[in-house]
Structure formats: structure tokens, C-alpha cells
Amino acid sequence: MGRVIDRIGVIFALAILSSAGILWLEVILRYVLDAPTIWAHETVIFLTAVSFVFGGLYVAARNAHIRVVLVYDVLPPRIRRLFDVVISLACAGSSAFFAIAAWTSVKRAAWTPAGDFRLETTGSAWNPPTPGLLKLFLFLILIAMAVQFLVLAWNYWRRKAD
């Protein structure tokens, strides 16, 4: 799972670069040609937001999340392994609880009160469904993070202490 997430990360790196390009284009169009767009800012916000949300999963997949190494590094290998398992399970639980909370937001952003599927939009002149898409994406990423942390916990549990 981690390798797939690592490879998908290139897409989100390209999204950040695309955001920079779109902003550059918007500056040229607005201030040089006096022809601003209605889509540039919302597109940049969406691309940046999904990249940051994916970043959490990417860091978890690479097992590069923040640790307090002051304590962790002085632990003997067996205890460190136990800490790794417990920390991964706590992160999986947290991600699962946040996914449950995100589902409440997704229900409001993706369905009308009558039950029809309709993604929440920005309400701007362009009015794209990016808020609804972002909430759905966050929900799916949180589920994937919970699974990734369970995979890490399992791998730590199976690994022999050095």
C-alpha cells in the first residue's frame, strides 16, 4: 500500500506546481493584459488543499510522521517496537474517528435534504463543486490513513526487535 501511495504522490506534487503556474498566469492576465479569470483562485485553493490533505497519507505511508525522539531514541529495541505498535494503533484510531466525523460533513456536502446527489459548490461566479469534492477526498484519505497505520502496526508487531 505504501508504494502505491508513494507513486501517487507525484500527482499531488504536480498539482502544487500547477497551482504556481496558474497563479503566475493569473498575474499576467490580470495585471498585464487586464483580463482576469474567474477560475484561477478557486482552482489554486482546491489543488493546494487536496495536496495538503494527501500529504498526511503520504507521510504516514513513508513512516515519516513526527516522533518525540528525545524519549524514543533512548528506549531499548523491544520497548521501541512496542511504542511503534501502540503509536500506530493510536494513529489508526484517530484517523478512523476523524473519518467518521468527516462523513457527517460529506453527507451535507454531497446530498440535498431530499436525498438527491448534488455536490456543494463555492457560490462564486464560476461555482465549481470543489468544496464537496474536497470533503469527500478528505473522508477517503482518512480511511486510507487508518488502514495505512494498521499496516504499519502489523509490520512493527511482526518485526523482530534488534
MARVEXBA-615094 format. One record per residue: x, y, z of N, C-alpha, C in turn. Coordinates in steps of 0.2 Angstrom, whole numbers, plus 5000, padded with zeros to 4 digits. Layout:
! MARVEXBA-615094
XYZXYZXYZ ...
END
This chain:
! MARVEXBA-615094
500449945000500050005000500450065000 501050065004501450125004501750144998 501950094994502250104987501850134983 501150114983500650144978500550224980 500550234987500450304989501050344987 501550314988502250354986502250374979 502050324975501950344967501450394966 500850384969500350434968500550504970 500950514975501250574977501450624972 501750594966501950634961501450674958 500850654958500250684955500150754959 500150744966500050804970500650854970 501250824969501750874968501650914962 501450884957501250914950500650964951 500250944956499650994957499951064961 500451054965500751114968501051154963 501451124958501751154953501251194948 500751154947500151184943499851244946 499851244953499551304956499951364955 500651354956501151404955501051434948 500951384943500951414936500251444935 499751424938499051464937499151534940 499451534946499451604949499951644945 500451624942500851664938500451684932 500051634929499651654923499151714925 498851704931498351754933498651824934 499251824937499551884937499651924931 499951884926500051904919499351934916 498851894916498251904913497851964917 497951974923497652024927497952094926 498652094928499052154928499352174922 499452124917499752144911499252154905 498852104905498352104899497652134902 497552154908496952174911496352134909 496452064910495952014908495951954913 495751974919495751924925495251864923 495451804926494951754926494551744932 494051704931493551694937493751624940 494151584937494351524940494951514943 495451554942496151544945496251534952 495951574956496051574963495751514966 495151494964494751434967495151374965 495351374959495751314956496351304961 496751354962497351354966497251334973 496651364976496551344983496351264983 495951244978495751174978496351124977 496851144972497451104971497851104977 497951154980498351164986498051124992 497451124993497051094998497151014997 496950994991497050914991497750894991 498250934989498950914990499150914997 498850955001499050955008498650905012 498050885010497750835013498050765011 498250755005498650695003499250695007 499550745008500250745012500250715018 499650715022499650675028499650595027 499350575022499350505020500050485017 500350535013501050525010501550515016 501550555021501950555026501850485030 501250465031501150405035501350345031 501250345025501550295020502250285020 502650345021503350335021503650335028 503150325033503350315040503750375042 503650435040504050495042503650545046 503150525050502750565054503250585060 503050645063503450665069503450625075 504050615078504050575084504450625089 504350615095504750645100505350605101 505950615098506450565098506950575104 506750625108507150635115507050575119 506450545119506250485123506350425119 506150425113506150375108506850345107 507250385106507950365104508350325110 508150335116508550305121508150245124 507650225121507250165123507650105120 507650045123507949985121507449965115 507749925110507449905104506749865105 506649825110506049795112505449845114 505649895118505149945120505049995114 505550005111505450055105504950015100 505049955099504549915094503849925097 503749915104503149915107502849985106 503250035107503050105106502750115099 503150085094502950095087502250065086 502150005089501449975088500950015091 501050035097500550075101500450145097 500950175095500850245092500450235085 500650185081500250165075499550155076 499450115081498750095083498350165085 498650205089498350265091498250315085 498650315081498550355074498050325070 497950255070497450225066496750245069 496750235076496150255079495950325078 496450375078496250445077496050455070 496350425065496150435058495450405057 495350355060494650325059494150365063 494250395068493750445072493650505068 494250535065494150595061493750575054 493850515052493450495046492750495047 492550465053491850465055491550535055 491950585058491750655059491750685052 492150665047492150695041491550665037 491350605038490750585035490150625036 490050655042489550705043489550765038 490150785037490250845033490150825026 490350765024490250735017489450735016 489150705020488350695019488050765018 488250815021487950885020488250915013 488850895012489150925006488950884999 488750825000488550784994487850774992 487450774997486750764996486250824998 485750834995485250884997484850855002 484450895006484050875011483450815008 483350825002482850774999483150714997 483850704998484250644996484550644989 484450694985484750694979485550704979 485950674975486650684975486750754972 487050794975487250864972487850894977 488450894974489050924977488950994979 489151014985489251084987489651124983 489451184981489851224977490151284980 490551324977490851384981490351444981 489851444977489451504977489751564973 490251554970490551614966490251614959 490551664955490351674948490551604944 491051574946491251514942490851454945 490851454952490351404956490551334955 491251314955491351244955491151204961 491151134960490951094966491551074970 492051114971492651094974492551084982 492151124985492051114992491851044994 491351014990491050954990491650894989 491950914983492550864981493050864987 493250914990493750914995493550885001 492950885003492650855009492650775008 492450755002492450685000493150665000 493650694997494350674997494650665004 494450715008494750715015494450645018 493850635017493550575020493950515018 494050505011494350445008495050445011 495450495011496150495013496150475021 495650505025495750475032495550405033 495150375029495050305029495750265027 496050295021496650265019497250275024 497250325028497750335033497650285039 496950275041496850225046497150155044 496950135038497250075035497950075035 498250125033499050135032499350125039 499050155044499350155051499250085054 498650045052498549975054499149935051 499249945044499849905041500449925044 500649985046501249995050501249965057 500649965060500649925067500849855066 500549825061500649755059501349735058 501649775054502349775052502749775058 502649825062503049835068502949775073 502349745073502249695078502649625075 502649615068502949565066503749565066 503949625066504749635065505049615072 505649585071505949565077506349625080 506349635087506749685090507549675089 507849725087508549725086508949705092 
END
